Amino acid sequence: MNSLEQIMEINLDEVWSQRNPNLRLEKIKSLYAHDAVLYEMGEEIKGHEAINDRVTALLASLPSDFRFNAQKPGMVNKDMGRLLWTAGAAGQPPAQTGMDIILFEEGKIKSLYVFLDK
């Protein structure tokens, strides 16, 4: 079983950087609670399929070499985690930085709050 810190990094790599929507959906189902909610600025996205659709739309708008990377290991306090991340093309300065705040329930992502810096 993965630690909550590992789940945050796996989510960044295998959900938010995964371009194959079928592989991504399987990973979402393994990491997220069935009734998980993604909160982006001004948006509330509920459920596995809707979260997958949101990530698909986001990645479709970005260059194919665009990836999300942890700035440093995530931190967890009880059932809440924080992960600072960067996004952009490999070898280039980050095009975006941000932070995920994640509420866990029974070892799965229950709520994901996304904060953008730039």
C-alpha positions as CSV (number, residue, x, y, z in Angstrom):
1,M,0.0,0.0,0.0
2,N,1.3,3.5,-0.9
3,S,1.7,6.2,1.7
4,L,-0.4,9.3,1.4
5,E,2.7,11.2,0.3
6,Q,3.3,8.7,-2.4
7,I,-0.3,8.9,-3.5
8,M,0.0,12.6,-4.1
9,E,3.1,12.1,-6.3
10,I,1.5,9.2,-8.2
11,N,-1.5,11.4,-8.8
12,L,0.6,14.1,-10.3
13,D,2.6,11.7,-12.5
14,E,0.0,9.1,-13.5
15,V,-3.1,11.2,-13.5
16,W,-2.2,14.8,-14.4
17,S,0.7,13.9,-16.7
18,Q,-0.9,10.8,-18.3
19,R,-2.1,11.5,-21.8
20,N,-3.9,8.2,-22.3
21,P,-7.4,8.7,-20.9
22,N,-8.1,5.0,-20.4
23,L,-4.9,4.5,-18.4
24,R,-5.6,7.7,-16.5
25,L,-9.2,6.6,-15.6
26,E,-7.9,3.3,-14.2
27,K,-5.4,5.2,-12.1
28,I,-8.1,7.7,-10.9
29,K,-10.3,4.7,-9.9
30,S,-7.4,3.3,-7.8
31,L,-6.4,6.6,-6.1
32,Y,-9.7,8.5,-5.7
33,A,-12.7,7.8,-3.6
34,H,-15.8,6.9,-5.7
35,D,-17.4,10.3,-4.8
36,A,-14.2,12.4,-5.0
37,V,-14.4,16.1,-5.9
38,L,-11.8,18.2,-7.7
39,Y,-12.0,21.9,-6.8
40,E,-10.3,24.2,-9.3
41,M,-10.7,28.0,-9.2
42,G,-14.5,28.5,-9.6
43,E,-15.2,24.9,-10.6
44,E,-16.3,21.7,-8.8
45,I,-15.8,18.5,-10.7
46,K,-17.4,15.3,-9.1
47,G,-16.7,11.7,-9.8
48,H,-14.1,9.6,-11.6
49,E,-15.4,10.2,-15.2
50,A,-15.8,13.9,-14.7
51,I,-12.3,14.3,-13.2
52,N,-10.8,12.2,-16.1
53,D,-12.7,14.4,-18.6
54,R,-11.3,17.6,-17.0
55,V,-7.7,16.3,-17.1
56,T,-8.2,15.2,-20.8
57,A,-9.4,18.7,-21.7
58,L,-6.5,20.3,-19.9
59,L,-3.9,18.1,-21.4
60,A,-5.4,18.6,-24.9
61,S,-4.8,22.3,-24.5
62,L,-1.1,21.9,-23.6
63,P,2.0,20.9,-25.7
64,S,2.6,17.1,-25.8
65,D,5.9,17.4,-23.8
66,F,4.2,19.3,-20.9
67,R,4.5,17.5,-17.6
68,F,3.6,18.1,-13.9
69,N,6.4,17.6,-11.4
70,A,6.7,17.8,-7.6
71,Q,8.9,20.7,-6.5
72,K,9.7,18.6,-3.4
73,P,8.1,15.7,-1.5
74,G,4.5,16.2,-0.4
75,M,3.7,16.7,3.3
76,V,0.8,15.1,5.2
77,N,-0.8,16.1,8.5
78,K,-3.3,13.4,9.6
79,D,-5.7,13.1,6.6
80,M,-4.7,16.3,4.7
81,G,-1.8,16.6,2.3
82,R,0.0,19.4,0.5
83,L,2.1,19.1,-2.7
84,L,3.9,21.9,-4.4
85,W,4.3,21.4,-8.1
86,T,5.6,22.8,-11.4
87,A,4.4,22.3,-14.9
88,G,6.1,22.7,-18.2
89,A,8.2,21.2,-20.9
90,A,11.3,19.2,-19.9
91,G,14.5,21.3,-19.7
92,Q,12.5,24.6,-19.8
93,P,11.6,26.9,-16.9
94,P,8.2,26.1,-15.5
95,A,5.3,27.6,-17.3
96,Q,3.1,27.2,-14.2
97,T,3.5,26.5,-10.5
98,G,0.9,25.6,-8.0
99,M,-0.1,23.6,-5.0
100,D,-2.5,20.8,-4.4
101,I,-4.3,20.4,-1.1
102,I,-5.7,16.9,-0.7
103,L,-8.2,15.6,1.8
104,F,-7.9,11.8,2.2
105,E,-10.5,9.3,3.3
106,E,-9.6,5.7,4.0
107,G,-6.3,6.1,2.0
108,K,-7.9,7.6,-1.1
109,I,-8.3,11.1,-2.4
110,K,-11.6,12.5,-1.3
111,S,-11.1,16.1,-2.3
112,L,-8.4,17.8,-4.3
113,Y,-8.1,21.6,-4.2
114,V,-5.8,23.0,-6.9
115,F,-4.2,26.4,-6.4
116,L,-2.3,28.1,-9.3
117,D,0.5,30.6,-8.6
118,K,1.0,32.2,-12.0
